Amino acid sequence: MQSPPDNLDAHALGRAAPEKGLAREACPYAEGTQARERWLSGYDEAVAAGVAPVTGGLKREPGR
């Protein structure tokens, strides 16, 4: 899997991920990169704000 382009806001993408059906472990960025840390912090921020986390990678029907 290729990482998304660097010009995307990784934090905002991570924050939107649980609502789009992505689990925390489905982070598209490689380990050890700043983009990964930003994506994960965005994801954790969304969950802390009350968004239900997704488990197991992807929901069957993302966004529903």
N, C-alpha and C positions, 0 to 999 in steps of 0.2 A: 504494500500500500504506500502510495506517495503522500507526503505531507502537503497540506494546503499551502498556497503561496504566502510568503512572509508579510504581504501587505494587508492581510486580513487581521481583524482585531481578535486575537485568540481568547482574550478574557470574555468578550461579548459572546463569542461562539460557544464557549464553555458554559456561560450563564444560560444560554438558550437551549443547550443540549438536552437536559432532562425533559423539557416540554416538547422537544422534537422526537423523543423516544430513544435517546442514546443513554447508555449506562456509563458510569465513570470510567470503567475499564475499556470503553470504546474510543478513548481519546485518540485523535488522528495524528498526534505529534510524537516524535521519537523521544525515548527516555533521555534525560540529561539536557534537553533543550529548554530555553527560556519560554518558548511558545507553549510547551507542554505544561510547565509550571503555571503559566497564566491561564491556560484552558482549565486545568484542574482547580485553580482558585476560583474561577468563575463558576464552575460546576458546584463546588462546595458552597459558594455564596448563595446560589439559587436554592439549594437544598436547605440551607440555614434560614432562608426567607420563607420556607414553607412549601416549596415545590417538591412533589413526591419523587424520590430517586427511582431510577430504572435499574433493574438487576438483570444480569445475564446477557449483556451486550446491547441488543436492540429489541424494542417492543415489536410485536407482530404488526401492529398498525401505527406507525409513528404519527404523533400529532393528534391522536384521538383519545 
